[in-house]
Amino acid sequence: MSTDRVVSLSVPAHARAGQWRLHPGHAMTLRPQKTAQLRVRHGRVWVTYAGIEGVAPEAAGDHFLGVGDVLTVPAGARLVMEPLATPGDASPVCFDWHDSALSAAPGRFAREVGAPARDLAAALGQSVQALARLLRGLAGYGDVLVAGRGRVLSPLESLRP
């Protein structure tokens, strides 16, 4: 496997399955914390993993997967994969990565209410932070705002209209 660029990912529990992409000339390392499944949606990929206790030797090692192929990866495995592309082919391999935490699709309420509520909470948090920075910035100009009330202006400040 060439490793022009290796991306190592530990999939967070809140990530959604599907729509993963890996471009030719790149390799990716995945380390599932729970038993997971890799399903190829587009293209072909070369996958290898080994050294997992309790896994039959024939299950570990090199695997060549195409569209629709599924590989079950045991928890704790170190899986390395790279696209198998023909020369001149620049299209990425598309795949799904499911572990038991991701296998259940979000319900309608989570999609239509929960996700927008999280987005709104994040936006409000950023708004509060921006307001606080603005107020701190204005407070730094307090001496300019009270000029003429007991403060002596510098020669350059006195030239301003």
C-alpha positions in Angstrom: 0.0 0.0 0.0 1.3 3.4 -0.8 0.9 5.9 2.0 1.1 9.3 0.3 -1.2 10.5 2.9 -2.5 8.5 5.9 -5.6 9.6 7.8 -6.2 8.1 11.1 -9.7 8.3 12.5 -11.4 7.2 15.6 -15.1 7.4 14.8 -17.0 9.5 17.4 -20.2 8.0 18.7 -22.3 11.0 17.4 -21.0 10.7 13.8 -23.5 9.5 11.3 -22.8 6.5 9.0 -22.5 6.9 5.3 -21.0 9.3 2.8 -17.4 8.6 3.7 -14.9 9.1 0.9 -11.3 8.1 0.2 -9.5 9.4 -2.8 -6.9 7.5 -4.8 -3.4 7.8 -3.5 -4.5 8.2 0.1 -4.8 5.6 2.8 -7.0 5.6 5.9 -6.7 3.9 9.3 -9.8 3.1 11.3 -9.9 1.6 14.8 -13.4 0.6 15.9 -14.1 0.6 19.6 -17.0 -1.8 19.0 -17.5 -4.4 16.2 -18.2 -2.5 13.0 -19.0 -3.0 9.4 -17.4 -1.5 6.3 -19.7 -1.4 3.3 -18.4 -0.2 -0.1 -20.9 1.9 -2.0 -18.7 3.0 -5.0 -15.3 1.8 -6.3 -12.9 -0.8 -5.0 -10.8 -0.8 -1.9 -7.9 -2.8 -0.5 -8.3 -3.4 3.2 -6.0 -5.1 5.7 -6.1 -5.8 9.4 -4.4 -8.2 11.8 -3.4 -8.9 15.3 -6.8 -9.2 16.9 -7.2 -11.8 19.6 -9.9 -14.4 18.9 -10.1 -13.7 15.2 -9.5 -16.5 12.8 -6.3 -15.9 10.8 -8.1 -16.3 7.5 -10.5 -13.5 8.6 -7.6 -11.1 9.2 -5.2 -10.0 6.5 -5.8 -8.5 3.1 -9.3 -8.1 1.7 -10.3 -6.7 -1.7 -13.8 -5.2 -1.6 -16.0 -3.9 -4.4 -19.4 -2.3 -4.6 -21.9 -3.9 -2.2 -19.2 -5.9 -0.3 -19.4 -5.8 3.5 -16.5 -6.5 5.9 -17.2 -7.0 9.6 -14.3 -5.6 11.7 -13.9 -6.7 15.3 -13.5 -4.2 18.1 -9.9 -3.1 18.7 -8.8 -3.9 15.1 -6.5 -1.6 13.3 -7.9 -1.5 9.8 -5.9 0.2 7.0 -7.5 0.7 3.6 -6.6 2.3 0.2 -8.6 2.7 -3.0 -7.8 0.4 -5.9 -8.0 2.8 -8.8 -7.0 2.4 -12.4 -4.4 4.9 -13.8 -6.1 8.2 -14.4 -9.2 7.4 -12.3 -9.5 10.2 -9.7 -13.0 9.3 -8.4 -13.1 8.5 -4.7 -14.2 5.3 -3.1 -17.4 5.9 -1.2 -18.3 3.7 1.8 -20.3 3.4 4.9 -18.9 2.7 8.4 -21.4 1.3 10.9 -20.7 0.3 14.5 -23.4 -0.7 17.0 -23.6 2.9 18.2 -24.3 4.2 14.6 -26.4 1.4 13.2 -29.8 2.8 14.3 -30.9 5.6 12.0 -32.0 8.8 13.8 -35.7 9.0 14.2 -37.9 11.7 12.7 -37.9 13.8 15.9 -34.1 13.7 16.1 -33.8 14.8 12.5 -36.5 17.4 12.4 -36.3 18.8 15.9 -33.2 17.6 17.7 -30.7 18.6 15.0 -32.1 22.1 14.4 -32.3 22.6 18.2 -28.6 21.7 18.5 -27.7 24.1 15.6 -29.7 26.9 17.3 -28.0 26.3 20.7 -24.6 26.5 19.0 -25.6 29.7 17.2 -26.8 31.3 20.4 -23.6 30.3 22.2 -21.6 31.9 19.4 -23.8 35.0 19.6 -23.2 35.4 23.3 -19.5 35.0 22.9 -19.5 37.6 20.1 -21.5 40.1 22.3 -19.0 39.6 25.2 -16.0 40.3 22.9 -17.8 43.4 21.5 -18.5 44.7 25.0 -14.9 44.1 26.1 -13.7 45.9 23.0 -16.0 48.9 23.7 -14.8 49.0 27.3 -11.2 49.3 26.0 -12.3 52.6 24.3 -13.8 54.0 27.5 -11.0 56.5 28.0 -11.6 57.9 24.5 -15.3 58.2 25.1 -14.8 60.3 28.2 -12.1 62.5 26.7 -12.6 66.1 27.8 -14.0 65.1 31.2 -10.8 65.5 33.3 -8.5 63.8 30.9 -5.8 65.7 29.0 -5.7 65.0 25.3 -2.4 64.1 23.6 -1.3 66.5 20.8 -2.5 64.2 18.1 -5.9 63.7 19.8 -6.4 67.4 20.1 -6.0 67.9 16.3 -9.1 65.7 15.5 -12.3 67.6 14.9 
